[in-house]
Amino acid sequence: MAEAVTPHFHNTDGVEAISIGVKEFMCIGAQPPQDHPHVFLDMGDDSEKVCPYCSTLYKYDPDLGATESKPTGMLIRV
């Protein structure tokens, strides 16, 4: 059975909101070594989710791919 890949996003730049093309993802805060505990977030039926550790607002954008973000460069790994 193949495992699903969960993209990991960071907010090292401290932007207020990040648009992403997935509803299930991991937030790691800033890039290591300043990262917070890696937390799995699921938007469910909503189109936005706030990380409980770093307060980054993630917004779902269906026009983006699973590894894309606005601003660009916020994906750390899949």
LUMLUMDREN-2810 file (N, C-alpha, C; in Angstrom, 1 decimal):
<atoms>
<atom><aa>M</aa><ch>A</ch><at>N</at><xx>0.8</xx><yy>-1.2</yy><zz>0.0</zz></atom>
<atom><aa>M</aa><ch>A</ch><at>CA</at><xx>0.0</xx><yy>0.0</yy><zz>0.0</zz></atom>
<atom><aa>M</aa><ch>A</ch><at>C</at><xx>0.9</xx><yy>1.2</yy><zz>0.0</zz></atom>
<atom><aa>A</aa><ch>A</ch><at>N</at><xx>0.6</xx><yy>2.1</yy><zz>-0.9</zz></atom>
<atom><aa>A</aa><ch>A</ch><at>CA</at><xx>1.4</xx><yy>3.4</yy><zz>-1.0</zz></atom>
<atom><aa>A</aa><ch>A</ch><at>C</at><xx>0.9</xx><yy>4.4</yy><zz>0.1</zz></atom>
<atom><aa>E</aa><ch>A</ch><at>N</at><xx>1.9</xx><yy>5.0</yy><zz>0.7</zz></atom>
<atom><aa>E</aa><ch>A</ch><at>CA</at><xx>1.6</xx><yy>6.0</yy><zz>1.7</zz></atom>
<atom><aa>E</aa><ch>A</ch><at>C</at><xx>1.4</xx><yy>7.4</yy><zz>1.0</zz></atom>
<atom><aa>A</aa><ch>A</ch><at>N</at><xx>0.5</xx><yy>8.2</yy><zz>1.5</zz></atom>
<atom><aa>A</aa><ch>A</ch><at>CA</at><xx>0.3</xx><yy>9.5</yy><zz>1.0</zz></atom>
<atom><aa>A</aa><ch>A</ch><at>C</at><xx>1.4</xx><yy>10.4</yy><zz>1.5</zz></atom>
<atom><aa>V</aa><ch>A</ch><at>N</at><xx>1.8</xx><yy>11.3</yy><zz>0.7</zz></atom>
<atom><aa>V</aa><ch>A</ch><at>CA</at><xx>2.9</xx><yy>12.3</yy><zz>1.1</zz></atom>
<atom><aa>V</aa><ch>A</ch><at>C</at><xx>2.2</xx><yy>13.5</yy><zz>1.6</zz></atom>
<atom><aa>T</aa><ch>A</ch><at>N</at><xx>2.7</xx><yy>14.0</yy><zz>2.7</zz></atom>
<atom><aa>T</aa><ch>A</ch><at>CA</at><xx>2.1</xx><yy>15.2</yy><zz>3.3</zz></atom>
<atom><aa>T</aa><ch>A</ch><at>C</at><xx>3.1</xx><yy>16.3</yy><zz>3.2</zz></atom>
<atom><aa>P</aa><ch>A</ch><at>N</at><xx>2.8</xx><yy>17.4</yy><zz>2.4</zz></atom>
<atom><aa>P</aa><ch>A</ch><at>CA</at><xx>3.8</xx><yy>18.5</yy><zz>2.3</zz></atom>
<atom><aa>P</aa><ch>A</ch><at>C</at><xx>4.0</xx><yy>19.2</yy><zz>3.6</zz></atom>
<atom><aa>H</aa><ch>A</ch><at>N</at><xx>5.2</xx><yy>19.7</yy><zz>3.8</zz></atom>
<atom><aa>H</aa><ch>A</ch><at>CA</at><xx>5.6</xx><yy>20.4</yy><zz>5.0</zz></atom>
<atom><aa>H</aa><ch>A</ch><at>C</at><xx>5.9</xx><yy>21.9</yy><zz>4.6</zz></atom>
<atom><aa>F</aa><ch>A</ch><at>N</at><xx>5.2</xx><yy>22.8</yy><zz>5.2</zz></atom>
<atom><aa>F</aa><ch>A</ch><at>CA</at><xx>5.4</xx><yy>24.2</yy><zz>4.9</zz></atom>
<atom><aa>F</aa><ch>A</ch><at>C</at><xx>6.0</xx><yy>24.9</yy><zz>6.1</zz></atom>
<atom><aa>H</aa><ch>A</ch><at>N</at><xx>6.8</xx><yy>26.0</yy><zz>5.8</zz></atom>
<atom><aa>H</aa><ch>A</ch><at>CA</at><xx>7.4</xx><yy>26.8</yy><zz>6.9</zz></atom>
<atom><aa>H</aa><ch>A</ch><at>C</at><xx>7.1</xx><yy>28.3</yy><zz>6.7</zz></atom>
<atom><aa>N</aa><ch>A</ch><at>N</at><xx>7.3</xx><yy>29.1</yy><zz>7.7</zz></atom>
<atom><aa>N</aa><ch>A</ch><at>CA</at><xx>7.0</xx><yy>30.5</yy><zz>7.6</zz></atom>
<atom><aa>N</aa><ch>A</ch><at>C</at><xx>8.2</xx><yy>31.2</yy><zz>8.2</zz></atom>
<atom><aa>T</aa><ch>A</ch><at>N</at><xx>9.4</xx><yy>30.9</yy><zz>7.7</zz></atom>
<atom><aa>T</aa><ch>A</ch><at>CA</at><xx>10.6</xx><yy>31.6</yy><zz>8.2</zz></atom>
<atom><aa>T</aa><ch>A</ch><at>C</at><xx>10.6</xx><yy>33.1</yy><zz>8.1</zz></atom>
<atom><aa>D</aa><ch>A</ch><at>N</at><xx>9.9</xx><yy>33.6</yy><zz>7.0</zz></atom>
<atom><aa>D</aa><ch>A</ch><at>CA</at><xx>9.8</xx><yy>35.0</yy><zz>6.8</zz></atom>
<atom><aa>D</aa><ch>A</ch><at>C</at><xx>8.8</xx><yy>35.7</yy><zz>7.6</zz></atom>
<atom><aa>G</aa><ch>A</ch><at>N</at><xx>8.0</xx><yy>35.0</yy><zz>8.3</zz></atom>
<atom><aa>G</aa><ch>A</ch><at>CA</at><xx>7.0</xx><yy>35.6</yy><zz>9.2</zz></atom>
<atom><aa>G</aa><ch>A</ch><at>C</at><xx>5.9</xx><yy>36.3</yy><zz>8.5</zz></atom>
<atom><aa>V</aa><ch>A</ch><at>N</at><xx>5.5</xx><yy>35.8</yy><zz>7.4</zz></atom>
<atom><aa>V</aa><ch>A</ch><at>CA</at><xx>4.3</xx><yy>36.4</yy><zz>6.6</zz></atom>
<atom><aa>V</aa><ch>A</ch><at>C</at><xx>3.0</xx><yy>36.1</yy><zz>7.4</zz></atom>
<atom><aa>E</aa><ch>A</ch><at>N</at><xx>2.0</xx><yy>37.0</yy><zz>7.2</zz></atom>
<atom><aa>E</aa><ch>A</ch><at>CA</at><xx>0.8</xx><yy>36.8</yy><zz>7.9</zz></atom>
<atom><aa>E</aa><ch>A</ch><at>C</at><xx>0.0</xx><yy>35.6</yy><zz>7.4</zz></atom>
<atom><aa>A</aa><ch>A</ch><at>N</at><xx>0.0</xx><yy>35.4</yy><zz>6.1</zz></atom>
<atom><aa>A</aa><ch>A</ch><at>CA</at><xx>-0.8</xx><yy>34.3</yy><zz>5.5</zz></atom>
<atom><aa>A</aa><ch>A</ch><at>C</at><xx>-0.1</xx><yy>33.7</yy><zz>4.4</zz></atom>
<atom><aa>I</aa><ch>A</ch><at>N</at><xx>-0.3</xx><yy>32.3</yy><zz>4.2</zz></atom>
<atom><aa>I</aa><ch>A</ch><at>CA</at><xx>0.3</xx><yy>31.6</yy><zz>3.1</zz></atom>
<atom><aa>I</aa><ch>A</ch><at>C</at><xx>-0.8</xx><yy>30.8</yy><zz>2.4</zz></atom>
<atom><aa>S</aa><ch>A</ch><at>N</at><xx>-0.9</xx><yy>31.0</yy><zz>1.1</zz></atom>
<atom><aa>S</aa><ch>A</ch><at>CA</at><xx>-1.9</xx><yy>30.3</yy><zz>0.3</zz></atom>
<atom><aa>S</aa><ch>A</ch><at>C</at><xx>-1.2</xx><yy>29.0</yy><zz>-0.2</zz></atom>
<atom><aa>I</aa><ch>A</ch><at>N</at><xx>-1.9</xx><yy>27.9</yy><zz>0.0</zz></atom>
<atom><aa>I</aa><ch>A</ch><at>CA</at><xx>-1.4</xx><yy>26.6</yy><zz>-0.4</zz></atom>
<atom><aa>I</aa><ch>A</ch><at>C</at><xx>-2.4</xx><yy>25.8</yy><zz>-1.2</zz></atom>
<atom><aa>G</aa><ch>A</ch><at>N</at><xx>-2.0</xx><yy>24.8</yy><zz>-2.0</zz></atom>
<atom><aa>G</aa><ch>A</ch><at>CA</at><xx>-2.9</xx><yy>24.0</yy><zz>-2.8</zz></atom>
<atom><aa>G</aa><ch>A</ch><at>C</at><xx>-3.3</xx><yy>22.7</yy><zz>-2.2</zz></atom>
<atom><aa>V</aa><ch>A</ch><at>N</at><xx>-3.2</xx><yy>22.5</yy><zz>-0.9</zz></atom>
<atom><aa>V</aa><ch>A</ch><at>CA</at><xx>-3.6</xx><yy>21.3</yy><zz>-0.2</zz></atom>
<atom><aa>V</aa><ch>A</ch><at>C</at><xx>-4.4</xx><yy>21.7</yy><zz>1.0</zz></atom>
<atom><aa>K</aa><ch>A</ch><at>N</at><xx>-5.2</xx><yy>20.7</yy><zz>1.5</zz></atom>
<atom><aa>K</aa><ch>A</ch><at>CA</at><xx>-6.0</xx><yy>21.0</yy><zz>2.7</zz></atom>
<atom><aa>K</aa><ch>A</ch><at>C</at><xx>-5.4</xx><yy>20.2</yy><zz>3.9</zz></atom>
<atom><aa>E</aa><ch>A</ch><at>N</at><xx>-4.5</xx><yy>19.2</yy><zz>3.6</zz></atom>
<atom><aa>E</aa><ch>A</ch><at>CA</at><xx>-3.9</xx><yy>18.4</yy><zz>4.7</zz></atom>
<atom><aa>E</aa><ch>A</ch><at>C</at><xx>-2.4</xx><yy>18.7</yy><zz>4.5</zz></atom>
<atom><aa>F</aa><ch>A</ch><at>N</at><xx>-1.7</xx><yy>19.1</yy><zz>5.6</zz></atom>
<atom><aa>F</aa><ch>A</ch><at>CA</at><xx>-0.3</xx><yy>19.5</yy><zz>5.5</zz></atom>
<atom><aa>F</aa><ch>A</ch><at>C</at><xx>0.3</xx><yy>19.6</yy><zz>6.9</zz></atom>
<atom><aa>M</aa><ch>A</ch><at>N</at><xx>1.6</xx><yy>19.8</yy><zz>6.9</zz></atom>
<atom><aa>M</aa><ch>A</ch><at>CA</at><xx>2.4</xx><yy>20.0</yy><zz>8.1</zz></atom>
<atom><aa>M</aa><ch>A</ch><at>C</at><xx>2.9</xx><yy>21.4</yy><zz>8.2</zz></atom>
<atom><aa>C</aa><ch>A</ch><at>N</at><xx>2.8</xx><yy>22.0</yy><zz>9.3</zz></atom>
<atom><aa>C</aa><ch>A</ch><at>CA</at><xx>3.4</xx><yy>23.3</yy><zz>9.6</zz></atom>
<atom><aa>C</aa><ch>A</ch><at>C</at><xx>4.6</xx><yy>23.1</yy><zz>10.5</zz></atom>
<atom><aa>I</aa><ch>A</ch><at>N</at><xx>5.8</xx><yy>23.6</yy><zz>10.2</zz></atom>
<atom><aa>I</aa><ch>A</ch><at>CA</at><xx>6.9</xx><yy>23.4</yy><zz>11.0</zz></atom>
<atom><aa>I</aa><ch>A</ch><at>C</at><xx>7.4</xx><yy>24.8</yy><zz>11.6</zz></atom>
<atom><aa>G</aa><ch>A</ch><at>N</at><xx>6.7</xx><yy>25.9</yy><zz>11.4</zz></atom>
<atom><aa>G</aa><ch>A</ch><at>CA</at><xx>7.1</xx><yy>27.2</yy><zz>11.9</zz></atom>
<atom><aa>G</aa><ch>A</ch><at>C</at><xx>8.2</xx><yy>27.7</yy><zz>11.0</zz></atom>
<atom><aa>A</aa><ch>A</ch><at>N</at><xx>9.4</xx><yy>28.0</yy><zz>11.6</zz></atom>
<atom><aa>A</aa><ch>A</ch><at>CA</at><xx>10.5</xx><yy>28.5</yy><zz>10.8</zz></atom>
<atom><aa>A</aa><ch>A</ch><at>C</at><xx>11.3</xx><yy>27.3</yy><zz>10.4</zz></atom>
<atom><aa>Q</aa><ch>A</ch><at>N</at><xx>12.3</xx><yy>27.5</yy><zz>9.5</zz></atom>
<atom><aa>Q</aa><ch>A</ch><at>CA</at><xx>13.1</xx><yy>26.4</yy><zz>9.1</zz></atom>
<atom><aa>Q</aa><ch>A</ch><at>C</at><xx>14.0</xx><yy>26.0</yy><zz>10.2</zz></atom>
<atom><aa>P</aa><ch>A</ch><at>N</at><xx>14.4</xx><yy>24.7</yy><zz>10.3</zz></atom>
<atom><aa>P</aa><ch>A</ch><at>CA</at><xx>15.3</xx><yy>24.2</yy><zz>11.3</zz></atom>
<atom><aa>P</aa><ch>A</ch><at>C</at><xx>16.6</xx><yy>25.1</yy><zz>11.3</zz></atom>
<atom><aa>P</aa><ch>A</ch><at>N</at><xx>17.2</xx><yy>25.3</yy><zz>12.5</zz></atom>
<atom><aa>P</aa><ch>A</ch><at>CA</at><xx>16.8</xx><yy>24.8</yy><zz>13.8</zz></atom>
<atom><aa>P</aa><ch>A</ch><at>C</at><xx>15.8</xx><yy>25.6</yy><zz>14.6</zz></atom>
<atom><aa>Q</aa><ch>A</ch><at>N</at><xx>15.2</xx><yy>26.6</yy><zz>14.0</zz></atom>
<atom><aa>Q</aa><ch>A</ch><at>CA</at><xx>14.3</xx><yy>27.4</yy><zz>14.7</zz></atom>
<atom><aa>Q</aa><ch>A</ch><at>C</at><xx>12.8</xx><yy>26.9</yy><zz>14.6</zz></atom>
<atom><aa>D</aa><ch>A</ch><at>N</at><xx>12.6</xx><yy>25.7</yy><zz>14.1</zz></atom>
<atom><aa>D</aa><ch>A</ch><at>CA</at><xx>11.3</xx><yy>25.2</yy><zz>13.9</zz></atom>
<atom><aa>D</aa><ch>A</ch><at>C</at><xx>10.6</xx><yy>24.9</yy><zz>15.2</zz></atom>
<atom><aa>H</aa><ch>A</ch><at>N</at><xx>9.2</xx><yy>24.8</yy><zz>15.1</zz></atom>
<atom><aa>H</aa><ch>A</ch><at>CA</at><xx>8.4</xx><yy>24.4</yy><zz>16.3</zz></atom>
<atom><aa>H</aa><ch>A</ch><at>C</at><xx>8.0</xx><yy>22.9</yy><zz>16.1</zz></atom>
<atom><aa>P</aa><ch>A</ch><at>N</at><xx>7.4</xx><yy>22.3</yy><zz>17.0</zz></atom>
<atom><aa>P</aa><ch>A</ch><at>CA</at><xx>7.0</xx><yy>20.9</yy><zz>16.8</zz></atom>
<atom><aa>P</aa><ch>A</ch><at>C</at><xx>6.2</xx><yy>20.8</yy><zz>15.5</zz></atom>
<atom><aa>H</aa><ch>A</ch><at>N</at><xx>6.5</xx><yy>19.8</yy><zz>14.7</zz></atom>
<atom><aa>H</aa><ch>A</ch><at>CA</at><xx>5.8</xx><yy>19.7</yy><zz>13.4</zz></atom>
<atom><aa>H</aa><ch>A</ch><at>C</at><xx>4.4</xx><yy>19.2</yy><zz>13.6</zz></atom>
<atom><aa>V</aa><ch>A</ch><at>N</at><xx>3.5</xx><yy>20.0</yy><zz>13.2</zz></atom>
<atom><aa>V</aa><ch>A</ch><at>CA</at><xx>2.1</xx><yy>19.7</yy><zz>13.5</zz></atom>
<atom><aa>V</aa><ch>A</ch><at>C</at><xx>1.3</xx><yy>19.5</yy><zz>12.2</zz></atom>
<atom><aa>F</aa><ch>A</ch><at>N</at><xx>0.5</xx><yy>18.4</yy><zz>12.2</zz></atom>
<atom><aa>F</aa><ch>A</ch><at>CA</at><xx>-0.4</xx><yy>18.1</yy><zz>11.1</zz></atom>
<atom><aa>F</aa><ch>A</ch><at>C</at><xx>-1.6</xx><yy>18.9</yy><zz>11.2</zz></atom>
<atom><aa>L</aa><ch>A</ch><at>N</at><xx>-2.0</xx><yy>19.6</yy><zz>10.1</zz></atom>
<atom><aa>L</aa><ch>A</ch><at>CA</at><xx>-3.2</xx><yy>20.4</yy><zz>10.1</zz></atom>
<atom><aa>L</aa><ch>A</ch><at>C</at><xx>-4.1</xx><yy>19.9</yy><zz>8.9</zz></atom>
<atom><aa>D</aa><ch>A</ch><at>N</at><xx>-5.4</xx><yy>19.9</yy><zz>9.2</zz></atom>
<atom><aa>D</aa><ch>A</ch><at>CA</at><xx>-6.4</xx><yy>19.5</yy><zz>8.2</zz></atom>
<atom><aa>D</aa><ch>A</ch><at>C</at><xx>-7.5</xx><yy>20.5</yy><zz>8.2</zz></atom>
<atom><aa>M</aa><ch>A</ch><at>N</at><xx>-7.7</xx><yy>21.2</yy><zz>7.0</zz></atom>
<atom><aa>M</aa><ch>A</ch><at>CA</at><xx>-8.7</xx><yy>22.2</yy><zz>6.9</zz></atom>
<atom><aa>M</aa><ch>A</ch><at>C</at><xx>-10.1</xx><yy>21.6</yy><zz>6.9</zz></atom>
<atom><aa>G</aa><ch>A</ch><at>N</at><xx>-10.2</xx><yy>20.3</yy><zz>6.5</zz></atom>
<atom><aa>G</aa><ch>A</ch><at>CA</at><xx>-11.6</xx><yy>19.8</yy><zz>6.4</zz></atom>
<atom><aa>G</aa><ch>A</ch><at>C</at><xx>-12.4</xx><yy>20.5</yy><zz>5.4</zz></atom>
<atom><aa>D</aa><ch>A</ch><at>N</at><xx>-13.6</xx><yy>20.9</yy><zz>5.7</zz></atom>
<atom><aa>D</aa><ch>A</ch><at>CA</at><xx>-14.5</xx><yy>21.6</yy><zz>4.8</zz></atom>
<atom><aa>D</aa><ch>A</ch><at>C</at><xx>-14.2</xx><yy>23.1</yy><zz>4.7</zz></atom>
<atom><aa>D</aa><ch>A</ch><at>N</at><xx>-13.3</xx><yy>23.6</yy><zz>5.6</zz></atom>
<atom><aa>D</aa><ch>A</ch><at>CA</at><xx>-12.9</xx><yy>25.0</yy><zz>5.7</zz></atom>
<atom><aa>D</aa><ch>A</ch><at>C</at><xx>-11.9</xx><yy>25.3</yy><zz>4.6</zz></atom>
<atom><aa>S</aa><ch>A</ch><at>N</at><xx>-11.7</xx><yy>26.6</yy><zz>4.3</zz></atom>
<atom><aa>S</aa><ch>A</ch><at>CA</at><xx>-10.7</xx><yy>27.0</yy><zz>3.4</zz></atom>
<atom><aa>S</aa><ch>A</ch><at>C</at><xx>-9.5</xx><yy>27.8</yy><zz>4.0</zz></atom>
<atom><aa>E</aa><ch>A</ch><at>N</at><xx>-9.5</xx><yy>27.8</yy><zz>5.4</zz></atom>
<atom><aa>E</aa><ch>A</ch><at>CA</at><xx>-8.4</xx><yy>28.4</yy><zz>6.1</zz></atom>
<atom><aa>E</aa><ch>A</ch><at>C</at><xx>-8.2</xx><yy>27.7</yy><zz>7.4</zz></atom>
<atom><aa>K</aa><ch>A</ch><at>N</at><xx>-6.9</xx><yy>27.8</yy><zz>7.9</zz></atom>
<atom><aa>K</aa><ch>A</ch><at>CA</at><xx>-6.5</xx><yy>27.1</yy><zz>9.1</zz></atom>
<atom><aa>K</aa><ch>A</ch><at>C</at><xx>-5.4</xx><yy>27.9</yy><zz>9.7</zz></atom>
<atom><aa>V</aa><ch>A</ch><at>N</at><xx>-5.4</xx><yy>28.1</yy><zz>11.0</zz></atom>
<atom><aa>V</aa><ch>A</ch><at>CA</at><xx>-4.4</xx><yy>28.8</yy><zz>11.7</zz></atom>
<atom><aa>V</aa><ch>A</ch><at>C</at><xx>-3.5</xx><yy>27.8</yy><zz>12.5</zz></atom>
<atom><aa>C</aa><ch>A</ch><at>N</at><xx>-2.2</xx><yy>27.9</yy><zz>12.4</zz></atom>
<atom><aa>C</aa><ch>A</ch><at>CA</at><xx>-1.3</xx><yy>27.0</yy><zz>13.1</zz></atom>
<atom><aa>C</aa><ch>A</ch><at>C</at><xx>-1.4</xx><yy>27.3</yy><zz>14.6</zz></atom>
<atom><aa>P</aa><ch>A</ch><at>N</at><xx>-1.6</xx><yy>26.4</yy><zz>15.5</zz></atom>
<atom><aa>P</aa><ch>A</ch><at>CA</at><xx>-1.7</xx><yy>26.7</yy><zz>16.9</zz></atom>
<atom><aa>P</aa><ch>A</ch><at>C</at><xx>-0.4</xx><yy>27.0</yy><zz>17.5</zz></atom>
<atom><aa>Y</aa><ch>A</ch><at>N</at><xx>0.7</xx><yy>26.8</yy><zz>16.9</zz></atom>
<atom><aa>Y</aa><ch>A</ch><at>CA</at><xx>2.1</xx><yy>27.1</yy><zz>17.4</zz></atom>
<atom><aa>Y</aa><ch>A</ch><at>C</at><xx>2.6</xx><yy>28.5</yy><zz>17.0</zz></atom>
<atom><aa>C</aa><ch>A</ch><at>N</at><xx>2.5</xx><yy>28.8</yy><zz>15.7</zz></atom>
<atom><aa>C</aa><ch>A</ch><at>CA</at><xx>3.1</xx><yy>30.0</yy><zz>15.2</zz></atom>
<atom><aa>C</aa><ch>A</ch><at>C</at><xx>2.1</xx><yy>31.0</yy><zz>14.7</zz></atom>
<atom><aa>S</aa><ch>A</ch><at>N</at><xx>0.8</xx><yy>30.6</yy><zz>14.7</zz></atom>
<atom><aa>S</aa><ch>A</ch><at>CA</at><xx>-0.3</xx><yy>31.5</yy><zz>14.3</zz></atom>
<atom><aa>S</aa><ch>A</ch><at>C</at><xx>-0.3</xx><yy>31.9</yy><zz>12.8</zz></atom>
<atom><aa>T</aa><ch>A</ch><at>N</at><xx>0.4</xx><yy>31.2</yy><zz>12.0</zz></atom>
<atom><aa>T</aa><ch>A</ch><at>CA</at><xx>0.4</xx><yy>31.4</yy><zz>10.6</zz></atom>
<atom><aa>T</aa><ch>A</ch><at>C</at><xx>-1.0</xx><yy>31.0</yy><zz>10.0</zz></atom>
<atom><aa>L</aa><ch>A</ch><at>N</at><xx>-1.6</xx><yy>31.9</yy><zz>9.2</zz></atom>
<atom><aa>L</aa><ch>A</ch><at>CA</at><xx>-2.8</xx><yy>31.6</yy><zz>8.6</zz></atom>
<atom><aa>L</aa><ch>A</ch><at>C</at><xx>-2.6</xx><yy>30.9</yy><zz>7.3</zz></atom>
<atom><aa>Y</aa><ch>A</ch><at>N</at><xx>-3.1</xx><yy>29.7</yy><zz>7.1</zz></atom>
<atom><aa>Y</aa><ch>A</ch><at>CA</at><xx>-3.0</xx><yy>29.0</yy><zz>5.8</zz></atom>
<atom><aa>Y</aa><ch>A</ch><at>C</at><xx>-4.3</xx><yy>29.1</yy><zz>5.1</zz></atom>
<atom><aa>K</aa><ch>A</ch><at>N</at><xx>-4.2</xx><yy>29.5</yy><zz>3.8</zz></atom>
<atom><aa>K</aa><ch>A</ch><at>CA</at><xx>-5.4</xx><yy>29.6</yy><zz>3.0</zz></atom>
<atom><aa>K</aa><ch>A</ch><at>C</at><xx>-5.4</xx><yy>28.6</yy><zz>1.8</zz></atom>
<atom><aa>Y</aa><ch>A</ch><at>N</at><xx>-6.4</xx><yy>27.9</yy><zz>1.6</zz></atom>
<atom><aa>Y</aa><ch>A</ch><at>CA</at><xx>-6.5</xx><yy>26.9</yy><zz>0.5</zz></atom>
<atom><aa>Y</aa><ch>A</ch><at>C</at><xx>-6.8</xx><yy>27.7</yy><zz>-0.8</zz></atom>
<atom><aa>D</aa><ch>A</ch><at>N</at><xx>-5.9</xx><yy>27.4</yy><zz>-1.8</zz></atom>
<atom><aa>D</aa><ch>A</ch><at>CA</at><xx>-6.1</xx><yy>28.0</yy><zz>-3.1</zz></atom>
<atom><aa>D</aa><ch>A</ch><at>C</at><xx>-6.1</xx><yy>26.8</yy><zz>-4.1</zz></atom>
<atom><aa>P</aa><ch>A</ch><at>N</at><xx>-7.3</xx><yy>26.5</yy><zz>-4.7</zz></atom>
<atom><aa>P</aa><ch>A</ch><at>CA</at><xx>-7.4</xx><yy>25.3</yy><zz>-5.6</zz></atom>
<atom><aa>P</aa><ch>A</ch><at>C</at><xx>-6.6</xx><yy>25.5</yy><zz>-6.9</zz></atom>
<atom><aa>D</aa><ch>A</ch><at>N</at><xx>-6.2</xx><yy>26.7</yy><zz>-7.2</zz></atom>
<atom><aa>D</aa><ch>A</ch><at>CA</at><xx>-5.4</xx><yy>27.0</yy><zz>-8.4</zz></atom>
<atom><aa>D</aa><ch>A</ch><at>C</at><xx>-3.9</xx><yy>26.6</yy><zz>-8.2</zz></atom>
<atom><aa>L</aa><ch>A</ch><at>N</at><xx>-3.5</xx><yy>26.3</yy><zz>-7.0</zz></atom>
<atom><aa>L</aa><ch>A</ch><at>CA</at><xx>-2.1</xx><yy>25.9</yy><zz>-6.7</zz></atom>
<atom><aa>L</aa><ch>A</ch><at>C</at><xx>-2.0</xx><yy>24.4</yy><zz>-6.6</zz></atom>
<atom><aa>G</aa><ch>A</ch><at>N</at><xx>-0.8</xx><yy>23.9</yy><zz>-7.0</zz></atom>
<atom><aa>G</aa><ch>A</ch><at>CA</at><xx>-0.5</xx><yy>22.5</yy><zz>-6.9</zz></atom>
<atom><aa>G</aa><ch>A</ch><at>C</at><xx>-0.2</xx><yy>22.2</yy><zz>-5.4</zz></atom>
<atom><aa>A</aa><ch>A</ch><at>N</at><xx>0.0</xx><yy>20.9</yy><zz>-5.1</zz></atom>
<atom><aa>A</aa><ch>A</ch><at>CA</at><xx>0.2</xx><yy>20.4</yy><zz>-3.8</zz></atom>
<atom><aa>A</aa><ch>A</ch><at>C</at><xx>1.5</xx><yy>20.9</yy><zz>-3.2</zz></atom>
<atom><aa>T</aa><ch>A</ch><at>N</at><xx>2.5</xx><yy>21.2</yy><zz>-4.0</zz></atom>
<atom><aa>T</aa><ch>A</ch><at>CA</at><xx>3.8</xx><yy>21.7</yy><zz>-3.5</zz></atom>
<atom><aa>T</aa><ch>A</ch><at>C</at><xx>4.0</xx><yy>23.2</yy><zz>-3.8</zz></atom>
<atom><aa>E</aa><ch>A</ch><at>N</at><xx>3.0</xx><yy>23.9</yy><zz>-4.1</zz></atom>
<atom><aa>E</aa><ch>A</ch><at>CA</at><xx>3.1</xx><yy>25.3</yy><zz>-4.4</zz></atom>
<atom><aa>E</aa><ch>A</ch><at>C</at><xx>2.6</xx><yy>26.2</yy><zz>-3.2</zz></atom>
<atom><aa>S</aa><ch>A</ch><at>N</at><xx>3.1</xx><yy>27.4</yy><zz>-3.2</zz></atom>
<atom><aa>S</aa><ch>A</ch><at>CA</at><xx>2.6</xx><yy>28.3</yy><zz>-2.1</zz></atom>
<atom><aa>S</aa><ch>A</ch><at>C</at><xx>2.7</xx><yy>29.7</yy><zz>-2.7</zz></atom>
<atom><aa>K</aa><ch>A</ch><at>N</at><xx>1.9</xx><yy>30.6</yy><zz>-2.1</zz></atom>
<atom><aa>K</aa><ch>A</ch><at>CA</at><xx>2.0</xx><yy>32.0</yy><zz>-2.3</zz></atom>
<atom><aa>K</aa><ch>A</ch><at>C</at><xx>2.1</xx><yy>32.7</yy><zz>-0.9</zz></atom>
<atom><aa>P</aa><ch>A</ch><at>N</at><xx>3.2</xx><yy>33.3</yy><zz>-0.6</zz></atom>
<atom><aa>P</aa><ch>A</ch><at>CA</at><xx>4.4</xx><yy>33.6</yy><zz>-1.4</zz></atom>
<atom><aa>P</aa><ch>A</ch><at>C</at><xx>5.1</xx><yy>32.3</yy><zz>-1.7</zz></atom>
<atom><aa>T</aa><ch>A</ch><at>N</at><xx>5.9</xx><yy>32.3</yy><zz>-2.8</zz></atom>
<atom><aa>T</aa><ch>A</ch><at>CA</at><xx>6.6</xx><yy>31.1</yy><zz>-3.2</zz></atom>
<atom><aa>T</aa><ch>A</ch><at>C</at><xx>7.7</xx><yy>30.7</yy><zz>-2.2</zz></atom>
<atom><aa>G</aa><ch>A</ch><at>N</at><xx>8.2</xx><yy>29.5</yy><zz>-2.3</zz></atom>
<atom><aa>G</aa><ch>A</ch><at>CA</at><xx>9.3</xx><yy>29.1</yy><zz>-1.5</zz></atom>
<atom><aa>G</aa><ch>A</ch><at>C</at><xx>9.0</xx><yy>28.6</yy><zz>0.0</zz></atom>
<atom><aa>M</aa><ch>A</ch><at>N</at><xx>7.7</xx><yy>28.5</yy><zz>0.3</zz></atom>
<atom><aa>M</aa><ch>A</ch><at>CA</at><xx>7.4</xx><yy>28.1</yy><zz>1.7</zz></atom>
<atom><aa>M</aa><ch>A</ch><at>C</at><xx>7.3</xx><yy>26.6</yy><zz>1.9</zz></atom>
<atom><aa>L</aa><ch>A</ch><at>N</at><xx>7.5</xx><yy>25.8</yy><zz>0.8</zz></atom>
<atom><aa>L</aa><ch>A</ch><at>CA</at><xx>7.5</xx><yy>24.3</yy><zz>1.0</zz></atom>
<atom><aa>L</aa><ch>A</ch><at>C</at><xx>8.9</xx><yy>23.9</yy><zz>1.4</zz></atom>
<atom><aa>I</aa><ch>A</ch><at>N</at><xx>9.0</xx><yy>23.1</yy><zz>2.5</zz></atom>
<atom><aa>I</aa><ch>A</ch><at>CA</at><xx>10.3</xx><yy>22.6</yy><zz>2.9</zz></atom>
<atom><aa>I</aa><ch>A</ch><at>C</at><xx>10.5</xx><yy>21.2</yy><zz>2.5</zz></atom>
<atom><aa>R</aa><ch>A</ch><at>N</at><xx>9.5</xx><yy>20.4</yy><zz>2.4</zz></atom>
<atom><aa>R</aa><ch>A</ch><at>CA</at><xx>9.7</xx><yy>19.0</yy><zz>1.9</zz></atom>
<atom><aa>R</aa><ch>A</ch><at>C</at><xx>8.3</xx><yy>18.4</yy><zz>1.7</zz></atom>
<atom><aa>V</aa><ch>A</ch><at>N</at><xx>8.3</xx><yy>17.3</yy><zz>0.9</zz></atom>
<atom><aa>V</aa><ch>A</ch><at>CA</at><xx>7.1</xx><yy>16.5</yy><zz>0.8</zz></atom>
<atom><aa>V</aa><ch>A</ch><at>C</at><xx>7.5</xx><yy>15.1</yy><zz>1.2</zz></atom>
</atoms>
